[in-house]
Amino acid sequence: MLFNEIKRVIDQVSRDRGINTDILISALEEALKSAAKKKFGSRIDIEAKYNDSTGEIEVFQFREVVEDVVDDLLQMEIEEGQTLDPDCEIGDSLGMKLDTATFGRIAAQSAKQVIIQKMKEAERDAVYSSFIDRKGEIINGIVQRFERGDIIVSLGQTEGVLPEREQVPREVYRRGDRLRAYILDVRLESRGPQVILSRSHPSFLIALFKTEVPEIAEGIVNIVGTAREPGSRSKFAVASIDSEIDPVGACVGMKGSRVQSVVQELRGEKVDIIPWHIDSAKFVCNALAPAEISRVIIDEEHRSMEVIVPDEFLSVAIGKKGQNVRLASRLTKWRLDVKSESHYSKTMKEGYNSLISMEGVGISQADALYEKGFFSAEEVAKATVEDLMMVRGMIEETAEKLIEQAKKHALNQEQSGQGTEAAADGVPVSEDVGDAGPEGAEAETPTETPAETPTETPTETPAETPTETETDGVAESREDVSEGTPENIENA
């Protein structure tokens, strides 16, 4: 086993593999100790040390100086000790340098295995350390091969995995193609570090805009929330902490140069940039742009909104296969129910007629119920006596009778098959909207405190009664929201 030029080899391996020289030296010392024990037995007291001046690793066997030797491997007589060190005394431990060339082939092979194992472990730790700090960044790679739908990407020092679930539908790659992806996670496994990549995660969209928009990278413009259907369409809301900077304009860039760079990387995916607003109703209107919004009815308790749009804007607000309203719901974190004005008017009229059709309910009492937010017999059936007691001129006995009459009316309607007709021209969105953010990368949304939204509610409002908000025409998707931007928005 040759140990000359060890220093040169250590330096070269350190550069090529990115392993610290101290780790390599430690591995070599451990390997020589293992080789010596293979040669002389496991009981021998061995120490290996790298000599930086000579560039070789020296192996010493230590034996204790005693009067009567019991074990030759561990002990020596005082006479022998004094030949090595004239000043030695009983109880001293003296080290003798061993000739590594005498270790033999088996010992050398054992040392080689130890070195290989230590180098693999050191290389794995070095790769993990270099990538764990890059989690959340965008990285470039080359498509290496395909395994069960997953794409294996060469990242230089190691390989990354783009799982099938993190790929964008209809994106096709071949071996040798350059690929840009988001580092979703880095895991240290027994076979080596596992770098998980993604092109479908919403944070990939955010990271792309950070690279293209300096205002986002500097924290002047914040990405408040994002919603994405990979390969098809995305929406994300932005706000500025500087009133002089338009957040939407900063993301769009001169003649759309910035947003076009992102769209090109996403291979044509449509990107809607929405101005964030402190008023939840206004934010929803912005998210549904370019559709005009006539009225928004807010139910704070169930965090839902009923959005009324002109008949001609219904298809625009809903989008293809409900995509526009679905993304707006995920972005705003509100459950949205979009209806046309004609359907809304028809529903309100049918509800008023159902109040009058109840036994013992006249026009004046129906008007009183309508004033307090009970727009149909179904809502009266779901109400409590305490809720109805808030209606003008209502007494407890009458309230109990009304609830009973309303339940009978609802039962009769159900039996006759004349229940409330489902909205043919309205699209309610009832999906869970809490999954728009990444895993721990979740898109950031500040705590919204609705502004003083003009409401059409009477002086007294019963519990669980939605408030009705009138909007003032078209919700502009390029509105300057600096007036409603809080100072405590979290950086995306």
C-alpha positions in Angstrom: 0.0 0.0 0.0 1.6 3.2 -1.2 1.2 6.3 0.9 3.5 8.7 -1.0 1.9 11.8 -2.6 -1.0 11.5 -0.1 -1.2 15.2 0.2 -1.7 15.7 -3.5 -4.4 13.1 -3.7 -6.2 14.5 -0.7 -6.2 18.0 -2.3 -7.4 16.7 -5.6 -10.2 14.6 -4.2 -11.3 17.5 -2.0 -11.6 19.8 -5.1 -13.3 17.2 -7.3 -15.9 16.0 -4.7 -16.3 19.1 -2.6 -15.3 17.3 0.5 -13.4 19.0 3.4 -9.8 17.9 3.6 -10.1 17.3 7.4 -12.8 14.7 6.7 -10.6 12.9 4.1 -7.6 12.9 6.5 -9.8 11.5 9.3 -11.1 8.8 6.9 -7.5 7.8 6.0 -6.4 7.7 9.7 -9.4 5.5 10.5 -8.6 3.2 7.5 -5.0 2.7 8.6 -6.1 1.9 12.2 -8.5 -0.7 10.8 -5.7 -2.1 8.6 -3.3 -2.4 11.6 -5.9 -4.2 13.7 -6.5 -6.6 10.8 -2.8 -7.4 10.9 -2.1 -7.5 14.6 -5.5 -8.2 16.2 -8.2 -6.0 17.7 -6.5 -5.8 21.1 -3.6 -3.7 19.9 -3.5 -0.1 20.9 -3.0 1.8 17.7 -3.0 5.5 16.8 -2.8 7.0 13.3 -1.8 10.6 12.6 -1.4 12.6 9.5 2.0 14.4 9.2 1.3 17.6 7.3 5.1 18.4 6.8 5.9 15.0 5.3 2.5 14.4 3.7 2.1 10.9 5.0 0.1 9.2 7.7 2.1 7.6 10.5 0.8 4.7 12.5 2.0 4.1 16.1 1.7 1.2 18.4 1.5 2.1 22.1 2.7 -0.2 24.9 2.9 0.3 28.6 6.2 0.1 30.5 6.0 -2.5 33.2 8.3 -4.7 35.4 6.8 -8.0 34.4 5.3 -8.4 30.9 2.1 -10.3 30.7 0.9 -9.3 27.2 3.5 -8.5 24.6 1.0 -6.5 22.4 0.2 -4.1 25.2 3.3 -4.1 27.5 7.1 -3.9 27.4 9.9 -4.2 30.0 11.7 -1.2 31.4 14.9 -2.1 29.6 13.2 -2.1 26.2 11.5 1.2 27.1 14.7 2.8 28.1 16.2 2.0 24.6 13.3 4.0 23.1 13.3 6.7 25.7 16.0 6.9 28.4 13.8 9.0 30.6 10.9 6.5 30.7 9.5 5.2 33.9 7.2 2.4 35.0 3.7 3.2 33.9 4.6 5.3 30.9 3.1 4.5 27.5 5.5 4.5 24.6 4.6 4.6 20.9 6.5 2.7 18.2 6.1 3.7 14.6 4.9 0.8 12.4 5.9 0.2 8.8 2.6 0.4 6.9 4.1 -1.7 4.1 4.0 -4.7 6.3 0.2 -4.6 6.8 -0.4 -7.0 3.9 -2.9 -7.3 1.1 -6.0 -8.1 3.3 -5.3 -5.2 5.6 -4.8 -2.9 2.6 -8.1 -4.0 1.1 -9.8 -3.4 4.5 -8.4 0.1 4.6 -9.6 0.7 1.0 -13.2 -0.2 2.0 -13.1 2.1 5.0 -11.8 5.0 2.8 -14.5 4.4 0.2 -17.3 4.3 2.8 -16.1 7.4 4.6 -15.8 9.3 1.3 -19.3 8.3 0.3 -20.7 9.5 3.6 -18.7 12.7 3.4 -19.8 13.4 -0.2 -23.4 12.7 0.8 -23.2 15.2 3.7 -21.5 17.8 1.6 -24.2 17.6 -1.1 -27.0 17.8 1.5 -25.4 20.8 3.1 -25.0 22.6 -0.2 -28.7 22.1 -1.2 -30.6 22.3 2.1 -29.8 26.1 2.2 -31.1 26.4 -1.3 -34.6 25.1 -0.5 -37.2 27.5 -2.0 -34.9 28.6 -4.9 -35.1 28.0 -8.6 -32.5 25.7 -10.1 -31.5 24.7 -13.6 -30.8 21.1 -14.6 -30.6 18.7 -17.5 -33.1 15.8 -18.0 -31.2 12.6 -17.4 -33.7 9.8 -17.5 -37.3 8.8 -16.7 -38.4 6.4 -13.9 -42.1 5.4 -13.5 -43.3 8.8 -14.6 -40.8 10.8 -12.6 -38.1 12.8 -14.3 -34.5 12.5 -13.0 -32.7 15.8 -13.5 -28.9 16.2 -13.3 -28.0 19.1 -11.0 -24.2 18.8 -11.2 -23.2 17.5 -7.8 -26.2 15.3 -7.5 -29.5 14.3 -9.2 -32.9 15.8 -8.5 -36.3 14.2 -8.9 -39.3 15.9 -10.5 -42.2 13.6 -9.4 -45.1 13.1 -11.7 -47.4 14.9 -9.2 -45.2 18.0 -9.4 -45.1 18.1 -13.2 -47.3 20.5 -15.3 -49.8 18.6 -17.4 -49.1 18.4 -21.1 -45.4 19.4 -20.6 -43.2 17.0 -22.5 -39.5 16.6 -22.0 -36.8 14.5 -23.7 -33.4 13.3 -22.4 -30.9 16.2 -22.6 -33.5 19.0 -22.4 -32.8 21.9 -20.0 -35.3 22.1 -17.2 -35.9 24.9 -14.7 -37.6 23.9 -11.5 -38.3 24.9 -7.9 -36.5 23.1 -5.0 -39.5 21.9 -3.0 -37.6 19.8 -0.5 -34.2 18.2 0.3 -34.2 14.9 2.2 -31.2 13.0 3.6 -31.9 9.3 2.9 -29.7 6.2 3.2 -29.0 6.1 -0.5 -28.0 9.8 -0.5 -29.6 13.2 -0.5 -32.9 13.4 -2.3 -33.7 16.8 -4.0 -37.4 17.1 -4.7 -38.2 19.5 -7.6 -41.5 21.0 -8.7 -42.9 23.0 -11.6 -46.5 23.0 -10.5 -46.3 24.4 -7.0 -47.6 28.0 -6.6 -44.3 29.0 -5.0 -42.6 28.3 -8.4 -44.7 31.2 -9.8 -43.7 33.4 -6.9 -40.0 32.6 -7.2 -40.1 33.4 -11.0 -41.6 36.8 -10.3 -38.9 37.4 -7.6 -36.2 36.9 -10.2 -38.0 39.1 -12.8 -39.3 41.9 -10.5 -36.7 43.8 -8.4 -39.4 45.4 -6.4 -40.6 42.0 -5.1 -37.0 40.9 -4.4 -36.4 44.1 -2.4 -39.7 43.7 -0.4 -41.3 46.9 -1.8 -44.0 44.9 -3.5 -45.4 41.9 -1.6 -47.2 38.9 -3.0 -50.1 38.6 -0.7 -51.7 35.4 -2.1 -51.6 33.0 -5.0 -53.8 30.4 -6.7 -52.7 28.3 -9.6 -54.0 25.6 -11.9 -50.7 24.5 -13.5 -50.5 24.8 -17.3 -53.7 26.7 -17.5 -54.2 29.8 -15.4 -52.9 31.5 -12.3 -53.9 34.4 -10.1 -51.8 36.2 -7.6 -52.5 39.3 -5.5 -49.9 42.0 -4.9 -49.6 45.1 -2.7 -47.1 47.8 -2.3 -45.7 49.3 0.9 -44.7 52.4 -1.1 -47.7 54.5 -2.2 -45.7 55.8 -5.2 -45.2 52.4 -6.7 -48.0 50.6 -8.5 -47.6 46.9 -7.6 -49.4 45.7 -10.7 -47.4 47.9 -13.0 -44.2 46.8 -11.4 -45.0 43.1 -12.1 -46.2 43.7 -15.6 -43.1 45.7 -16.6 -42.5 47.9 -19.6 -44.7 46.8 -22.4 -45.4 43.6 -20.4 -41.8 42.4 -20.6 -41.6 41.1 -17.0 -44.8 39.1 -17.0 -44.1 37.8 -20.5 -40.8 36.3 -19.3 -42.7 34.4 -16.6 -45.4 33.3 -19.0 -42.8 32.1 -21.5 -41.1 30.0 -18.7 -44.6 28.6 -17.8 -45.1 27.7 -21.5 -48.1 29.9 -22.1 -49.9 29.7 -18.8 -52.1 32.7 -18.3 -51.2 34.9 -15.3 -53.7 37.4 -13.7 -52.1 40.0 -11.5 -54.7 41.2 -8.9 -54.3 44.3 -6.7 -54.9 43.4 -3.1 -57.4 45.4 -1.1 -58.1 45.6 2.6 -61.9 45.5 1.9 -62.7 41.8 1.4 -65.6 42.6 -0.9 -63.5 44.9 -3.1 -60.7 42.3 -3.2 -63.2 39.7 -4.4 -64.4 42.1 -7.1 -60.8 42.6 -8.2 -60.2 38.8 -8.3 -63.2 38.3 -10.5 -62.2 41.0 -13.0 -62.8 41.8 -15.8 -66.4 40.9 -14.9 -68.6 43.7 -13.6 -70.0 43.1 -10.1 -73.5 44.6 -9.3 -73.8 43.5 -5.7 -72.0 41.4 -3.0 -73.8 39.8 -0.1 -71.4 38.9 2.7 -71.9 36.1 5.2 -69.1 36.7 7.7 -69.9 33.7 9.9 -69.6 31.1 7.1 -67.0 33.2 5.2 -69.0 33.2 2.0 -70.1 35.8 -0.5 -73.0 35.8 -2.9 -71.8 37.7 -6.0 -74.4 39.2 -8.3 -73.3 40.1 -11.8 -75.1 41.5 -14.9 -76.4 38.7 -17.1 -74.0 39.5 -19.9 -71.0 39.2 -17.5 -72.0 35.8 -16.0 -69.9 33.7 -18.3 -66.9 36.0 -17.8 -67.1 35.9 -14.0 -67.5 32.1 -14.0 -64.8 31.4 -16.6 -64.3 28.3 -18.6 -65.5 25.3 -16.6 -65.8 27.6 -13.5 -62.0 28.3 -13.6 -62.2 32.0 -13.0 -64.4 31.9 -9.9 -62.6 28.8 -8.6 -59.2 30.5 -8.7 -60.7 33.7 -7.2 -62.2 31.7 -4.3 -58.8 30.1 -3.6 -57.0 33.5 -3.8 -59.4 35.4 -1.5 -60.1 32.5 0.9 -63.8 33.2 0.6 -66.5 30.8 -0.7 -68.0 32.5 -3.7 -71.5 31.9 -5.2 -71.8 33.8 -8.5 -75.4 34.5 -9.8 -76.9 36.6 -12.5 -79.1 39.6 -11.7 -82.1 38.0 -13.4 -81.7 34.8 -11.4 -81.2 36.8 -8.2 -84.3 38.9 -8.8 -86.3 35.8 -9.5 -85.1 34.1 -6.4 -85.8 37.1 -4.2 -89.4 37.3 -5.6 -90.0 33.6 -5.1 -88.8 34.0 -1.5 -91.1 36.9 -0.8 -94.0 35.0 -2.3 -93.2 32.0 -0.1 -93.5 34.3 3.0 -96.9 35.5 1.9 -98.1 32.0 1.1 -97.6 30.9 4.7 -100.8 30.7 6.7 -101.5 33.7 8.8 -98.8 35.9 7.2 -100.0 39.1 5.6 -98.2 41.7 3.5 -97.2 43.9 6.4 -95.8 40.9 8.4 -94.0 39.7 5.3 -92.4 43.1 4.9 -91.4 43.1 8.5 -89.7 39.7 8.1 -88.1 40.9 4.9 -86.6 44.0 6.6 -84.8 41.8 9.2 -83.2 39.6 6.6 -85.7 36.7 6.4 -86.2 36.6 2.6 -88.0 33.2 2.3 -90.0 30.7 4.3 -86.9 28.4 4.3 -85.0 31.0 6.2 -87.8 31.4 8.7 -87.9 27.6 9.2 -84.1 27.7 10.1 -84.5 30.6 12.5 -84.9 30.5 16.2 -87.6 32.2 18.3 -85.0 34.6 19.6 -84.2 35.6 16.0 -87.8 36.2 15.1 -88.4 38.3 18.3 -86.3 41.0 16.7 -88.9 41.5 14.0 -91.2 44.5 14.4 -94.4 43.6 16.3 -93.4 40.0 16.9 -94.4 38.1 20.1 -93.1 34.8 21.2 -96.3 32.9 20.5 -96.5 34.2 17.0 -92.8 33.5 16.4 -93.3 29.8 17.3 -96.3 29.5 15.0 -94.4 31.1 12.2 -91.5 28.7 12.5 -94.0 25.8 12.6 -95.8 27.1 9.5 -92.5 27.7 7.7 -91.4 24.1 8.4 -94.8 22.8 7.1 -94.5 24.9 4.0 -90.9 23.7 3.3 -92.1 20.1 3.8 -95.0 20.6 1.4 -92.7 22.2 -1.2 -90.4 19.2 -1.0 -93.1 16.7 -1.3 -94.7 18.5 -4.3 -91.3 18.7 -6.0 -91.5 22.5 -6.1 -88.6 23.2 -3.8 -86.2 26.0 -4.5 -84.8 25.5 -8.0 -81.1 25.1 -8.3 -79.3 28.0 -9.9 -78.9 27.1 -13.5 -77.1 30.3 -14.3 -75.1 30.6 -11.0 -72.0 28.7 -10.0 -71.5 28.2 -6.3 -67.9 27.4 -5.3 -67.9 25.1 -2.2 -64.5 23.6 -2.4 -61.9 23.9 0.4 -60.0 27.1 -0.4 -57.3 26.6 2.3 -55.0 24.7 -0.1 -53.8 27.6 -2.2 -50.4 27.9 -0.4 -47.4 25.8 -0.5 -46.5 23.0 2.2 -45.0 25.2 4.7 -44.9 27.3 1.5 -48.0 28.5 1.7 -48.9 31.7 0.0 -49.0 34.6 2.5 -52.2 36.4 3.2 -52.4 39.1 5.9 -55.2 39.1 8.4 -58.0 41.0 6.6 -59.9 43.6 8.5 -62.8 44.6 6.2 -63.1 48.3 5.6 -66.3 50.2 6.2 -68.1 48.6 3.3 -71.4 50.3 2.5 -74.2 48.0 3.6 -77.9 47.8 3.0 -78.8 46.4 6.4 -81.4 47.7 8.8 -80.6 49.1 12.2 -81.0 45.7 13.9 -79.7 42.6 12.3 -80.4 39.1 13.6 -77.6 36.5 14.1 -76.4 34.7 11.0 -77.9 37.3 8.7 -75.7 38.1 5.7 -75.0 41.7 5.0 -75.5 43.1 1.5 -72.9 45.3 -0.1 -73.3 47.4 -3.2 -70.3 47.8 -5.4 -69.8 50.8 -7.6 -69.6 49.3 -11.1 -66.7 47.5 -12.7 -64.0 46.0 -10.5 -60.9 47.3 -12.2 -58.0 44.7 -12.2 -55.4 47.4 -12.5 -56.5 49.6 -9.6 -53.9 51.3 -7.4 -54.4 49.8 -4.0 -51.9 51.9 -2.1 -54.6 53.5 -0.1 -55.6 50.2 1.5 -52.2 48.6 1.9 -51.3 47.8 5.5 -47.8 48.2 6.8 -47.6 44.8 8.3 -47.9 42.7 5.2 -45.6 39.7 5.3 -43.0 39.4 2.7 -43.7 36.7 0.3 
